Amino acid sequence: MKIPMHYSLEVAHQVVNKIDIPKSIAEQVTVESWSNCREQGLCISVTIGGYANWKRICVAQHRSSDSILVISGPHKEFDDHNQPSEEVWRNGVHFHFNEQKKAAEFIKKEIEKAIELK
């Protein structure tokens, strides 16, 4: 029997698995866990030179709906546990629960923008 995964983590994994970026960019990205009470998701960190975080992008199923929540901002607006500041939280983007591909494309663009800015 498979151990079931929390539904919010399943959503985050499904979105992240749909992100298709070139290897040269993927090498500058890491994925960590993120938890905000009922939201269980993943946090993508874009790095500079493999050391300093430049941008973070968190994805999960929103706690009070079935929508996909994507929160992104500069690394300094997140704490050591990948929790965003209130300002970054308010700027989160929501996608319909079946728009995983659209959420993945949004995240891909956010990653590409972060790479271009460094």
Backbone atoms as SQL, in Angstrom:
CREATE TABLE atoms (id INTEGER PRIMARY KEY, chain TEXT, resi INTEGER, resn TEXT, atom TEXT, x REAL, y REAL, z REAL);
INSERT INTO atoms VALUES
  (1, 'A', 1, 'MET', 'N', 0.842, -1.184, 0.000),
  (2, 'A', 1, 'MET', 'CA', 0.000, 0.000, 0.000),
  (3, 'A', 1, 'MET', 'C', 0.884, 1.243, 0.000),
  (4, 'A', 2, 'LYS', 'N', 0.507, 2.218, -0.822),
  (5, 'A', 2, 'LYS', 'CA', 1.226, 3.492, -0.851),
  (6, 'A', 2, 'LYS', 'C', 0.814, 4.351, 0.335),
  (7, 'A', 3, 'ILE', 'N', 1.764, 5.055, 0.880),
  (8, 'A', 3, 'ILE', 'CA', 1.456, 6.023, 1.932),
  (9, 'A', 3, 'ILE', 'C', 0.845, 7.236, 1.253),
  (10, 'A', 4, 'PRO', 'N', -0.348, 7.637, 1.670),
  (11, 'A', 4, 'PRO', 'CA', -0.986, 8.780, 0.993),
  (12, 'A', 4, 'PRO', 'C', -0.287, 10.096, 1.318),
  (13, 'A', 5, 'MET', 'N', -0.250, 10.964, 0.328),
  (14, 'A', 5, 'MET', 'CA', 0.342, 12.282, 0.477),
  (15, 'A', 5, 'MET', 'C', -0.775, 13.287, 0.764),
  (16, 'A', 6, 'HIS', 'N', -0.489, 14.259, 1.593),
  (17, 'A', 6, 'HIS', 'CA', -1.447, 15.325, 1.873),
  (18, 'A', 6, 'HIS', 'C', -1.865, 15.960, 0.548),
  (19, 'A', 7, 'TYR', 'N', -3.162, 16.226, 0.381),
  (20, 'A', 7, 'TYR', 'CA', -3.689, 16.717, -0.903),
  (21, 'A', 7, 'TYR', 'C', -3.013, 18.004, -1.362),
  (22, 'A', 8, 'SER', 'N', -2.659, 18.882, -0.436),
  (23, 'A', 8, 'SER', 'CA', -2.015, 20.134, -0.822),
  (24, 'A', 8, 'SER', 'C', -0.617, 19.876, -1.379),
  (25, 'A', 9, 'LEU', 'N', 0.087, 18.907, -0.806),
  (26, 'A', 9, 'LEU', 'CA', 1.397, 18.540, -1.337),
  (27, 'A', 9, 'LEU', 'C', 1.271, 17.918, -2.709),
  (28, 'A', 10, 'GLU', 'N', 0.235, 17.129, -2.922),
  (29, 'A', 10, 'GLU', 'CA', 0.011, 16.535, -4.248),
  (30, 'A', 10, 'GLU', 'C', -0.144, 17.629, -5.294),
  (31, 'A', 11, 'VAL', 'N', -0.924, 18.647, -4.970),
  (32, 'A', 11, 'VAL', 'CA', -1.134, 19.753, -5.904),
  (33, 'A', 11, 'VAL', 'C', 0.198, 20.438, -6.208),
  (34, 'A', 12, 'ALA', 'N', 0.980, 20.723, -5.170),
  (35, 'A', 12, 'ALA', 'CA', 2.268, 21.389, -5.367),
  (36, 'A', 12, 'ALA', 'C', 3.192, 20.538, -6.242),
  (37, 'A', 13, 'HIS', 'N', 3.236, 19.245, -5.971),
  (38, 'A', 13, 'HIS', 'CA', 4.086, 18.355, -6.780),
  (39, 'A', 13, 'HIS', 'C', 3.624, 18.321, -8.236),
  (40, 'A', 14, 'GLN', 'N', 2.318, 18.277, -8.447),
  (41, 'A', 14, 'GLN', 'CA', 1.794, 18.244, -9.811),
  (42, 'A', 14, 'GLN', 'C', 2.181, 19.504, -10.568),
  (43, 'A', 15, 'VAL', 'N', 2.120, 20.650, -9.917),
  (44, 'A', 15, 'VAL', 'CA', 2.495, 21.907, -10.569),
  (45, 'A', 15, 'VAL', 'C', 3.995, 21.919, -10.865),
  (46, 'A', 16, 'VAL', 'N', 4.815, 21.617, -9.873),
  (47, 'A', 16, 'VAL', 'CA', 6.265, 21.657, -10.054),
  (48, 'A', 16, 'VAL', 'C', 6.707, 20.671, -11.133),
  (49, 'A', 17, 'ASN', 'N', 6.066, 19.519, -11.196),
  (50, 'A', 17, 'ASN', 'CA', 6.425, 18.526, -12.219),
  (51, 'A', 17, 'ASN', 'C', 6.124, 19.007, -13.637),
  (52, 'A', 18, 'LYS', 'N', 5.286, 20.014, -13.778),
  (53, 'A', 18, 'LYS', 'CA', 4.938, 20.549, -15.094),
  (54, 'A', 18, 'LYS', 'C', 5.845, 21.708, -15.518),
  (55, 'A', 19, 'ILE', 'N', 6.729, 22.162, -14.635),
  (56, 'A', 19, 'ILE', 'CA', 7.643, 23.258, -14.972),
  (57, 'A', 19, 'ILE', 'C', 8.761, 22.692, -15.829),
  (58, 'A', 20, 'ASP', 'N', 8.898, 23.225, -17.028),
  (59, 'A', 20, 'ASP', 'CA', 9.910, 22.737, -17.965),
  (60, 'A', 20, 'ASP', 'C', 10.875, 23.875, -18.274),
  (61, 'A', 21, 'ILE', 'N', 12.070, 23.795, -17.699),
  (62, 'A', 21, 'ILE', 'CA', 13.074, 24.833, -17.910),
  (63, 'A', 21, 'ILE', 'C', 14.370, 24.188, -18.408),
  (64, 'A', 22, 'PRO', 'N', 15.187, 24.958, -19.120),
  (65, 'A', 22, 'PRO', 'CA', 16.464, 24.421, -19.599),
  (66, 'A', 22, 'PRO', 'C', 17.369, 24.003, -18.438),
  (67, 'A', 23, 'LYS', 'N', 18.236, 23.052, -18.696),
  (68, 'A', 23, 'LYS', 'CA', 19.142, 22.534, -17.677),
  (69, 'A', 23, 'LYS', 'C', 19.984, 23.639, -17.051),
  (70, 'A', 24, 'SER', 'N', 20.434, 24.597, -17.860),
  (71, 'A', 24, 'SER', 'CA', 21.274, 25.680, -17.347),
  (72, 'A', 24, 'SER', 'C', 20.543, 26.520, -16.297),
  (73, 'A', 25, 'ILE', 'N', 19.231, 26.641, -16.446),
  (74, 'A', 25, 'ILE', 'CA', 18.434, 27.371, -15.456),
  (75, 'A', 25, 'ILE', 'C', 18.104, 26.453, -14.285),
  (76, 'A', 26, 'ALA', 'N', 17.740, 25.216, -14.571),
  (77, 'A', 26, 'ALA', 'CA', 17.372, 24.262, -13.519),
  (78, 'A', 26, 'ALA', 'C', 18.499, 24.077, -12.507),
  (79, 'A', 27, 'GLU', 'N', 19.733, 24.198, -12.953),
  (80, 'A', 27, 'GLU', 'CA', 20.881, 24.046, -12.053),
  (81, 'A', 27, 'GLU', 'C', 20.969, 25.167, -11.024),
  (82, 'A', 28, 'GLN', 'N', 20.220, 26.244, -11.238),
  (83, 'A', 28, 'GLN', 'CA', 20.224, 27.385, -10.317),
  (84, 'A', 28, 'GLN', 'C', 18.972, 27.421, -9.444),
  (85, 'A', 29, 'VAL', 'N', 18.221, 26.318, -9.447),
  (86, 'A', 29, 'VAL', 'CA', 16.948, 26.258, -8.737),
  (87, 'A', 29, 'VAL', 'C', 16.933, 25.053, -7.801),
  (88, 'A', 30, 'THR', 'N', 16.410, 25.261, -6.590),
  (89, 'A', 30, 'THR', 'CA', 16.211, 24.150, -5.660),
  (90, 'A', 30, 'THR', 'C', 14.768, 24.178, -5.160),
  (91, 'A', 31, 'VAL', 'N', 14.296, 23.032, -4.719),
  (92, 'A', 31, 'VAL', 'CA', 12.936, 22.923, -4.199),
  (93, 'A', 31, 'VAL', 'C', 13.007, 22.419, -2.763),
  (94, 'A', 32, 'GLU', 'N', 12.309, 23.115, -1.871),
  (95, 'A', 32, 'GLU', 'CA', 12.247, 22.752, -0.461),
  (96, 'A', 32, 'GLU', 'C', 10.789, 22.629, -0.051),
  (97, 'A', 33, 'SER', 'N', 10.566, 22.163, 1.145),
  (98, 'A', 33, 'SER', 'CA', 9.196, 22.076, 1.653),
  (99, 'A', 33, 'SER', 'C', 8.746, 23.437, 2.174),
  (100, 'A', 34, 'TRP', 'N', 7.445, 23.596, 2.252),
  (101, 'A', 34, 'TRP', 'CA', 6.847, 24.810, 2.811),
  (102, 'A', 34, 'TRP', 'C', 5.549, 24.425, 3.489),
  (103, 'A', 35, 'SER', 'N', 5.342, 24.913, 4.679),
  (104, 'A', 35, 'SER', 'CA', 4.112, 24.621, 5.410),
  (105, 'A', 35, 'SER', 'C', 3.622, 25.885, 6.077),
  (106, 'A', 36, 'ASN', 'N', 2.344, 26.151, 5.900),
  (107, 'A', 36, 'ASN', 'CA', 1.712, 27.304, 6.521),
  (108, 'A', 36, 'ASN', 'C', 0.375, 26.833, 7.078),
  (109, 'A', 37, 'CYS', 'N', 0.420, 26.167, 8.195),
  (110, 'A', 37, 'CYS', 'CA', -0.772, 25.555, 8.796),
  (111, 'A', 37, 'CYS', 'C', -1.378, 24.541, 7.833),
  (112, 'A', 38, 'ARG', 'N', -2.546, 24.844, 7.278),
  (113, 'A', 38, 'ARG', 'CA', -3.203, 23.876, 6.396),
  (114, 'A', 38, 'ARG', 'C', -2.620, 23.838, 4.993),
  (115, 'A', 39, 'GLU', 'N', -1.833, 24.829, 4.613),
  (116, 'A', 39, 'GLU', 'CA', -1.192, 24.808, 3.299),
  (117, 'A', 39, 'GLU', 'C', 0.121, 24.049, 3.411),
  (118, 'A', 40, 'GLN', 'N', 0.208, 22.973, 2.690),
  (119, 'A', 40, 'GLN', 'CA', 1.427, 22.169, 2.634),
  (120, 'A', 40, 'GLN', 'C', 1.896, 22.249, 1.191),
  (121, 'A', 41, 'GLY', 'N', 3.060, 22.768, 0.961),
  (122, 'A', 41, 'GLY', 'CA', 3.489, 22.935, -0.417),
  (123, 'A', 41, 'GLY', 'C', 4.983, 22.873, -0.581),
  (124, 'A', 42, 'LEU', 'N', 5.418, 23.464, -1.673),
  (125, 'A', 42, 'LEU', 'CA', 6.823, 23.475, -2.025),
  (126, 'A', 42, 'LEU', 'C', 7.270, 24.914, -2.237),
  (127, 'A', 43, 'CYS', 'N', 8.541, 25.164, -1.941),
  (128, 'A', 43, 'CYS', 'CA', 9.119, 26.481, -2.135),
  (129, 'A', 43, 'CYS', 'C', 10.321, 26.338, -3.059),
  (130, 'A', 44, 'ILE', 'N', 10.283, 27.059, -4.138),
  (131, 'A', 44, 'ILE', 'CA', 11.343, 27.032, -5.141),
  (132, 'A', 44, 'ILE', 'C', 12.264, 28.220, -4.870),
  (133, 'A', 45, 'SER', 'N', 13.555, 27.943, -4.749),
  (134, 'A', 45, 'SER', 'CA', 14.542, 29.007, -4.540),
  (135, 'A', 45, 'SER', 'C', 15.419, 29.131, -5.772),
  (136, 'A', 46, 'VAL', 'N', 15.533, 30.344, -6.282),
  (137, 'A', 46, 'VAL', 'CA', 16.422, 30.638, -7.398),
  (138, 'A', 46, 'VAL', 'C', 17.687, 31.208, -6.768),
  (139, 'A', 47, 'THR', 'N', 18.841, 30.665, -7.138),
  (140, 'A', 47, 'THR', 'CA', 20.092, 31.059, -6.509),
  (141, 'A', 47, 'THR', 'C', 21.030, 31.769, -7.476),
  (142, 'A', 48, 'ILE', 'N', 21.980, 32.486, -6.899),
  (143, 'A', 48, 'ILE', 'CA', 23.018, 33.157, -7.672),
  (144, 'A', 48, 'ILE', 'C', 24.320, 32.440, -7.365),
  (145, 'A', 49, 'GLY', 'N', 24.944, 31.909, -8.356),
  (146, 'A', 49, 'GLY', 'CA', 26.214, 31.241, -8.163),
  (147, 'A', 49, 'GLY', 'C', 26.141, 30.040, -7.240),
  (148, 'A', 50, 'GLY', 'N', 24.950, 29.514, -7.026),
  (149, 'A', 50, 'GLY', 'CA', 24.791, 28.347, -6.180),
  (150, 'A', 50, 'GLY', 'C', 24.803, 28.635, -4.692),
  (151, 'A', 51, 'TYR', 'N', 24.933, 29.900, -4.302),
  (152, 'A', 51, 'TYR', 'CA', 25.038, 30.197, -2.882),
  (153, 'A', 51, 'TYR', 'C', 23.888, 31.043, -2.336),
  (154, 'A', 52, 'ALA', 'N', 23.760, 32.249, -2.805),
  (155, 'A', 52, 'ALA', 'CA', 22.784, 33.182, -2.223),
  (156, 'A', 52, 'ALA', 'C', 21.425, 33.047, -2.895),
  (157, 'A', 53, 'ASN', 'N', 20.396, 32.958, -2.076),
  (158, 'A', 53, 'ASN', 'CA', 19.041, 32.944, -2.628),
  (159, 'A', 53, 'ASN', 'C', 18.737, 34.306, -3.235),
  (160, 'A', 54, 'TRP', 'N', 18.082, 34.282, -4.383),
  (161, 'A', 54, 'TRP', 'CA', 17.730, 35.515, -5.073),
  (162, 'A', 54, 'TRP', 'C', 16.223, 35.730, -5.009),
  (163, 'A', 55, 'LYS', 'N', 15.471, 34.672, -5.244),
  (164, 'A', 55, 'LYS', 'CA', 14.022, 34.758, -5.265),
  (165, 'A', 55, 'LYS', 'C', 13.430, 33.448, -4.760),
  (166, 'A', 56, 'ARG', 'N', 12.269, 33.530, -4.125),
  (167, 'A', 56, 'ARG', 'CA', 11.561, 32.335, -3.688),
  (168, 'A', 56, 'ARG', 'C', 10.148, 32.356, -4.250),
  (169, 'A', 57, 'ILE', 'N', 9.678, 31.169, -4.582),
  (170, 'A', 57, 'ILE', 'CA', 8.339, 31.003, -5.132),
  (171, 'A', 57, 'ILE', 'C', 7.708, 29.804, -4.439),
  (172, 'A', 58, 'CYS', 'N', 6.642, 30.031, -3.684),
  (173, 'A', 58, 'CYS', 'CA', 5.965, 28.948, -2.980),
  (174, 'A', 58, 'CYS', 'C', 4.660, 28.608, -3.692),
  (175, 'A', 59, 'VAL', 'N', 4.346, 27.306, -3.712),
  (176, 'A', 59, 'VAL', 'CA', 3.128, 26.842, -4.371),
  (177, 'A', 59, 'VAL', 'C', 2.449, 25.803, -3.493),
  (178, 'A', 60, 'ALA', 'N', 1.119, 25.906, -3.389),
  (179, 'A', 60, 'ALA', 'CA', 0.318, 24.963, -2.607),
  (180, 'A', 60, 'ALA', 'C', -1.144, 25.109, -3.011),
  (181, 'A', 61, 'GLN', 'N', -1.946, 24.210, -2.517),
  (182, 'A', 61, 'GLN', 'CA', -3.388, 24.379, -2.665),
  (183, 'A', 61, 'GLN', 'C', -3.820, 25.331, -1.554),
  (184, 'A', 62, 'HIS', 'N', -4.585, 26.348, -1.892),
  (185, 'A', 62, 'HIS', 'CA', -4.994, 27.349, -0.908),
  (186, 'A', 62, 'HIS', 'C', -5.816, 26.691, 0.190),
  (187, 'A', 63, 'ARG', 'N', -5.598, 27.121, 1.417),
  (188, 'A', 63, 'ARG', 'CA', -6.218, 26.466, 2.573),
  (189, 'A', 63, 'ARG', 'C', -7.728, 26.598, 2.653),
  (190, 'A', 64, 'SER', 'N', -8.300, 27.622, 2.051),
  (191, 'A', 64, 'SER', 'CA', -9.751, 27.782, 2.171),
  (192, 'A', 64, 'SER', 'C', -10.480, 27.600, 0.839),
  (193, 'A', 65, 'SER', 'N', -9.785, 27.042, -0.134),
  (194, 'A', 65, 'SER', 'CA', -10.424, 26.767, -1.423),
  (195, 'A', 65, 'SER', 'C', -9.636, 25.673, -2.124),
  (196, 'A', 66, 'ASP', 'N', -10.075, 25.298, -3.288),
  (197, 'A', 66, 'ASP', 'CA', -9.333, 24.326, -4.087),
  (198, 'A', 66, 'ASP', 'C', -8.340, 25.005, -5.023),
  (199, 'A', 67, 'SER', 'N', -8.254, 26.321, -4.975),
  (200, 'A', 67, 'SER', 'CA', -7.381, 27.034, -5.915),
  (201, 'A', 67, 'SER', 'C', -5.906, 26.748, -5.629),
  (202, 'A', 68, 'ILE', 'N', -5.109, 26.956, -6.645),
  (203, 'A', 68, 'ILE', 'CA', -3.660, 26.830, -6.521),
  (204, 'A', 68, 'ILE', 'C', -3.121, 28.204, -6.156),
  (205, 'A', 69, 'LEU', 'N', -2.337, 28.261, -5.113),
  (206, 'A', 69, 'LEU', 'CA', -1.769, 29.513, -4.627),
  (207, 'A', 69, 'LEU', 'C', -0.281, 29.552, -4.968),
  (208, 'A', 70, 'VAL', 'N', 0.158, 30.640, -5.593),
  (209, 'A', 70, 'VAL', 'CA', 1.579, 30.850, -5.888),
  (210, 'A', 70, 'VAL', 'C', 1.982, 32.187, -5.279),
  (211, 'A', 71, 'ILE', 'N', 3.004, 32.137, -4.435),
  (212, 'A', 71, 'ILE', 'CA', 3.502, 33.333, -3.765),
  (213, 'A', 71, 'ILE', 'C', 4.962, 33.492, -4.158),
  (214, 'A', 72, 'SER', 'N', 5.331, 34.651, -4.690),
  (215, 'A', 72, 'SER', 'CA', 6.725, 34.841, -5.087),
  (216, 'A', 72, 'SER', 'C', 7.217, 36.217, -4.686),
  (217, 'A', 73, 'GLY', 'N', 8.507, 36.278, -4.428),
  (218, 'A', 73, 'GLY', 'CA', 9.113, 37.549, -4.070),
  (219, 'A', 73, 'GLY', 'C', 10.595, 37.387, -3.811),
  (220, 'A', 74, 'PRO', 'N', 11.258, 38.490, -3.491),
  (221, 'A', 74, 'PRO', 'CA', 12.683, 38.432, -3.194),
  (222, 'A', 74, 'PRO', 'C', 12.937, 37.604, -1.940),
  (223, 'A', 75, 'HIS', 'N', 14.062, 36.930, -1.907),
  (224, 'A', 75, 'HIS', 'CA', 14.377, 36.040, -0.790),
  (225, 'A', 75, 'HIS', 'C', 14.319, 36.749, 0.553),
  (226, 'A', 76, 'LYS', 'N', 14.669, 38.030, 0.597),
  (227, 'A', 76, 'LYS', 'CA', 14.679, 38.754, 1.877),
  (228, 'A', 76, 'LYS', 'C', 13.275, 38.942, 2.456),
  (229, 'A', 77, 'GLU', 'N', 12.250, 38.693, 1.646),
  (230, 'A', 77, 'GLU', 'CA', 10.862, 38.806, 2.107),
  (231, 'A', 77, 'GLU', 'C', 10.314, 37.478, 2.643),
  (232, 'A', 78, 'PHE', 'N', 11.203, 36.466, 2.795),
  (233, 'A', 78, 'PHE', 'CA', 10.829, 35.160, 3.341),
  (234, 'A', 78, 'PHE', 'C', 11.723, 34.862, 4.534),
  (235, 'A', 79, 'ASP', 'N', 11.166, 34.179, 5.539),
  (236, 'A', 79, 'ASP', 'CA', 12.009, 33.811, 6.675),
  (237, 'A', 79, 'ASP', 'C', 12.726, 32.482, 6.406),
  (238, 'A', 80, 'ASP', 'N', 13.428, 31.974, 7.405),
  (239, 'A', 80, 'ASP', 'CA', 14.210, 30.742, 7.249),
  (240, 'A', 80, 'ASP', 'C', 13.350, 29.498, 6.999),
  (241, 'A', 81, 'HIS', 'N', 12.044, 29.617, 7.229),
  (242, 'A', 81, 'HIS', 'CA', 11.121, 28.495, 7.025),
  (243, 'A', 81, 'HIS', 'C', 10.271, 28.689, 5.775),
  (244, 'A', 82, 'ASN', 'N', 10.698, 29.591, 4.909),
  (245, 'A', 82, 'ASN', 'CA', 10.027, 29.897, 3.640),
  (246, 'A', 82, 'ASN', 'C', 8.670, 30.582, 3.805),
  (247, 'A', 83, 'GLN', 'N', 8.453, 31.198, 4.964),
  (248, 'A', 83, 'GLN', 'CA', 7.216, 31.946, 5.179),
  (249, 'A', 83, 'GLN', 'C', 7.376, 33.346, 4.594),
  (250, 'A', 84, 'PRO', 'N', 6.444, 33.754, 3.721),
  (251, 'A', 84, 'PRO', 'CA', 6.542, 35.089, 3.118),
  (252, 'A', 84, 'PRO', 'C', 6.091, 36.185, 4.077),
  (253, 'A', 85, 'SER', 'N', 6.576, 37.394, 3.812),
  (254, 'A', 85, 'SER', 'CA', 6.109, 38.558, 4.567),
  (255, 'A', 85, 'SER', 'C', 4.642, 38.806, 4.225),
  (256, 'A', 86, 'GLU', 'N', 3.989, 39.624, 5.014),
  (257, 'A', 86, 'GLU', 'CA', 2.577, 39.949, 4.759),
  (258, 'A', 86, 'GLU', 'C', 2.397, 40.597, 3.389),
  (259, 'A', 87, 'GLU', 'N', 3.326, 41.458, 3.012),
  (260, 'A', 87, 'GLU', 'CA', 3.228, 42.135, 1.713),
  (261, 'A', 87, 'GLU', 'C', 3.290, 41.123, 0.563),
  (262, 'A', 88, 'VAL', 'N', 4.239, 40.210, 0.617),
  (263, 'A', 88, 'VAL', 'CA', 4.367, 39.201, -0.430),
  (264, 'A', 88, 'VAL', 'C', 3.135, 38.293, -0.422),
  (265, 'A', 89, 'TRP', 'N', 2.657, 37.944, 0.770),
  (266, 'A', 89, 'TRP', 'CA', 1.462, 37.090, 0.892),
  (267, 'A', 89, 'TRP', 'C', 0.271, 37.738, 0.189),
  (268, 'A', 90, 'ARG', 'N', 0.083, 39.040, 0.402),
  (269, 'A', 90, 'ARG', 'CA', -1.060, 39.744, -0.210),
  (270, 'A', 90, 'ARG', 'C', -0.972, 39.754, -1.737),
  (271, 'A', 91, 'ASN', 'N', 0.225, 39.628, -2.285),
  (272, 'A', 91, 'ASN', 'CA', 0.406, 39.647, -3.734),
  (273, 'A', 91, 'ASN', 'C', 0.390, 38.249, -4.349),
  (274, 'A', 92, 'GLY', 'N', -0.033, 37.254, -3.577),
  (275, 'A', 92, 'GLY', 'CA', -0.113, 35.893, -4.096),
  (276, 'A', 92, 'GLY', 'C', -1.072, 35.807, -5.280),
  (277, 'A', 93, 'VAL', 'N', -0.796, 34.873, -6.167),
  (278, 'A', 93, 'VAL', 'CA', -1.602, 34.684, -7.369),
  (279, 'A', 93, 'VAL', 'C', -2.354, 33.365, -7.237),
  (280, 'A', 94, 'HIS', 'N', -3.635, 33.386, -7.579),
  (281, 'A', 94, 'HIS', 'CA', -4.476, 32.192, -7.492),
  (282, 'A', 94, 'HIS', 'C', -4.820, 31.685, -8.889),
  (283, 'A', 95, 'PHE', 'N', -4.817, 30.369, -9.020),
  (284, 'A', 95, 'PHE', 'CA', -5.213, 29.707, -10.260),
  (285, 'A', 95, 'PHE', 'C', -6.314, 28.715, -9.931),
  (286, 'A', 96, 'HIS', 'N', -7.218, 28.507, -10.865),
  (287, 'A', 96, 'HIS', 'CA', -8.277, 27.512, -10.691),
  (288, 'A', 96, 'HIS', 'C', -7.631, 26.155, -10.423),
  (289, 'A', 97, 'PHE', 'N', -8.294, 25.292, -9.670),
  (290, 'A', 97, 'PHE', 'CA', -7.689, 24.020, -9.266),
  (291, 'A', 97, 'PHE', 'C', -7.231, 23.151, -10.429),
  (292, 'A', 98, 'ASN', 'N', -7.841, 23.316, -11.603),
  (293, 'A', 98, 'ASN', 'CA', -7.423, 22.490, -12.748),
  (294, 'A', 98, 'ASN', 'C', -6.470, 23.234, -13.687),
  (295, 'A', 99, 'GLU', 'N', -5.936, 24.359, -13.247),
  (296, 'A', 99, 'GLU', 'CA', -4.997, 25.141, -14.066),
  (297, 'A', 99, 'GLU', 'C', -3.552, 24.921, -13.620),
  (298, 'A', 100, 'GLN', 'N', -3.192, 23.669, -13.409),
  (299, 'A', 100, 'GLN', 'CA', -1.835, 23.347, -12.966),
  (300, 'A', 100, 'GLN', 'C', -0.804, 23.763, -14.004),
  (301, 'A', 101, 'LYS', 'N', -1.091, 23.539, -15.261),
  (302, 'A', 101, 'LYS', 'CA', -0.162, 23.917, -16.331),
  (303, 'A', 101, 'LYS', 'C', 0.019, 25.441, -16.367),
  (304, 'A', 102, 'LYS', 'N', -1.070, 26.172, -16.204),
  (305, 'A', 102, 'LYS', 'CA', -1.013, 27.635, -16.200),
  (306, 'A', 102, 'LYS', 'C', -0.180, 28.133, -15.002),
  (307, 'A', 103, 'ALA', 'N', -0.355, 27.509, -13.836),
  (308, 'A', 103, 'ALA', 'CA', 0.439, 27.871, -12.658),
  (309, 'A', 103, 'ALA', 'C', 1.919, 27.561, -12.900),
  (310, 'A', 104, 'ALA', 'N', 2.196, 26.418, -13.540),
  (311, 'A', 104, 'ALA', 'CA', 3.575, 26.034, -13.850),
  (312, 'A', 104, 'ALA', 'C', 4.217, 27.037, -14.807),
  (313, 'A', 105, 'GLU', 'N', 3.458, 27.489, -15.799),
  (314, 'A', 105, 'GLU', 'CA', 3.982, 28.486, -16.750),
  (315, 'A', 105, 'GLU', 'C', 4.270, 29.808, -16.043),
  (316, 'A', 106, 'PHE', 'N', 3.399, 30.197, -15.115),
  (317, 'A', 106, 'PHE', 'CA', 3.612, 31.421, -14.339),
  (318, 'A', 106, 'PHE', 'C', 4.911, 31.303, -13.535),
  (319, 'A', 107, 'ILE', 'N', 5.093, 30.162, -12.878),
  (320, 'A', 107, 'ILE', 'CA', 6.302, 29.950, -12.080),
  (321, 'A', 107, 'ILE', 'C', 7.539, 29.949, -12.971),
  (322, 'A', 108, 'LYS', 'N', 7.446, 29.316, -14.127),
  (323, 'A', 108, 'LYS', 'CA', 8.567, 29.299, -15.072),
  (324, 'A', 108, 'LYS', 'C', 8.976, 30.725, -15.434),
  (325, 'A', 109, 'LYS', 'N', 8.008, 31.578, -15.711),
  (326, 'A', 109, 'LYS', 'CA', 8.303, 32.972, -16.054),
  (327, 'A', 109, 'LYS', 'C', 8.947, 33.706, -14.882),
  (328, 'A', 110, 'GLU', 'N', 8.480, 33.424, -13.666),
  (329, 'A', 110, 'GLU', 'CA', 9.064, 34.052, -12.479),
  (330, 'A', 110, 'GLU', 'C', 10.523, 33.624, -12.307),
  (331, 'A', 111, 'ILE', 'N', 10.801, 32.347, -12.547),
  (332, 'A', 111, 'ILE', 'CA', 12.178, 31.846, -12.463),
  (333, 'A', 111, 'ILE', 'C', 13.046, 32.520, -13.520),
  (334, 'A', 112, 'GLU', 'N', 12.547, 32.569, -14.741),
  (335, 'A', 112, 'GLU', 'CA', 13.309, 33.181, -15.843),
  (336, 'A', 112, 'GLU', 'C', 13.577, 34.656, -15.568),
  (337, 'A', 113, 'LYS', 'N', 12.596, 35.386, -15.039),
  (338, 'A', 113, 'LYS', 'CA', 12.789, 36.799, -14.713),
  (339, 'A', 113, 'LYS', 'C', 13.886, 36.962, -13.649),
  (340, 'A', 114, 'ALA', 'N', 13.873, 36.080, -12.654),
  (341, 'A', 114, 'ALA', 'CA', 14.879, 36.159, -11.590),
  (342, 'A', 114, 'ALA', 'C', 16.275, 35.907, -12.150),
  (343, 'A', 115, 'ILE', 'N', 16.402, 34.956, -13.050),
  (344, 'A', 115, 'ILE', 'CA', 17.697, 34.640, -13.665),
  (345, 'A', 115, 'ILE', 'C', 18.188, 35.822, -14.497),
  (346, 'A', 116, 'GLU', 'N', 17.278, 36.447, -15.242),
  (347, 'A', 116, 'GLU', 'CA', 17.637, 37.592, -16.087),
  (348, 'A', 116, 'GLU', 'C', 18.101, 38.776, -15.247),
  (349, 'A', 117, 'LEU', 'N', 17.504, 38.975, -14.086),
  (350, 'A', 117, 'LEU', 'CA', 17.816, 40.136, -13.246),
  (351, 'A', 117, 'LEU', 'C', 19.161, 40.038, -12.536),
  (352, 'A', 118, 'LYS', 'N', 19.665, 38.843, -12.386),
  (353, 'A', 118, 'LYS', 'CA', 20.915, 38.732, -11.639),
  (354, 'A', 118, 'LYS', 'C', 22.040, 39.196, -12.483);
